[in-house]
Amino acid sequence: MIKSKVENIPVGEVSFLTEIPDINKFISSDDALDFPLSISQLALAAQTSVHTVRNYVLENLVHCEEKTKSGHSLYGLCALKRLNFMLFLRNTSESSKHYQRNRISNR
């Protein structure tokens, strides 16, 4: 009989094994950010590329709060949370496709 490798991990009342994490807790450093953010600051805060942010803006998935006099877009906390959520969904979708591809090829 094969023992589970997970059995040695202590599981308290609340842990990553028993609770789905709250997406808002991942953005706990919003006090350290000076909003509104430029597109490069938004990309840095979301740990993605400016190219990815621009694609989401063009697809009308991320919205700018305001624009500077020179026409540069500025983004607020809502845009950061939305961007992080979409990146989470994208990564989940890629993981799911990878799982399905491996499952089918192993038959």
N, C-alpha and C positions, 0 to 999 in steps of 0.2 A: 504494500500500500504506500503510495506516494504522499508525503506530508506537504501541506501547503506552506509556502515560504512566508506567507502573510501572518501566520498564527503567532509569531514571536513579537509582532508589533502591538504594543499596548493600545487598546482602543478605549478611550475615556467616553464620557457622555457626549462630548462634541469633538469630532476630529474630521480630517479629510475623508475618512472611510465611512462616516455616518451622516455627513451633512454636505449638501451642495453649497459651494462657496457663493457668497454674495459678490456680484461683480463690482459694486460700489466700494467694497473694501480694498480692491486692487488699486484704486485711485485715492490712496490715503494721503498722498503728498500734494493735494491740490492747494493747500495753504502756502506751500513753498513756491508755487508757480505764480507769476504776475500776469493775470489775465487782463485784457485779451492777448492771445498769442499769435505770432506770425505763423505762416505755413511751415516754416522750418522748425520753429519751436514746438508746434503741434506734433510734427512728425517725430521729433526727438522725444517728447513726452510720451508718445504712444509706442516708441521703439520700432518705428517703421520708416520707410523712405518718403521723401517729399513726393516722389513719383506716384506712390500708392495713394497718398492723401489727395493729390491732384486728380487722380482717376476717380476717387470717390466723390470729389466735388463736381467733376464733370458729369457723373452719373446721378447727381442731385441727391446723394446719400448723406453728405456732410455739408452743412450750411455755415456760411460766415455770419458773424454777428454784425459786423460793421466794416467799413472800408476807410482807409486813410485818405488824406487829401490827394495823394499820388495814385490812389486806386488799388493799393495793396489790401488784401483781405485779412481780417483779424478774426480769430476764433475764440470762443468762450469755453467754459467747463462742459457745457452741454455737448459741444462738438467733440471734445476729448473723450467723454464717456461714450458717445455714439460711435466714434472711431474705434475705441477699444472693444466695444461690443461686436462691431462688424469684423474686426480682426479675429476675435474669439470664434465667431461663427465660421469664418473662412478656414481657420485652423481645424475646427471640429469637422467641417465638411471634408477637408483634405484627409484627415485621419480616417473618416468613415469610408471614403473612396479607396484609400490604401487597404483598409481592412477587407472591404468587399472584393477588391482585386486579388488579394492574397487568398481569401477564402475560396474564390472560384478557381484559381489556378491550382489549389491543393486538392481538388476533387479527383 
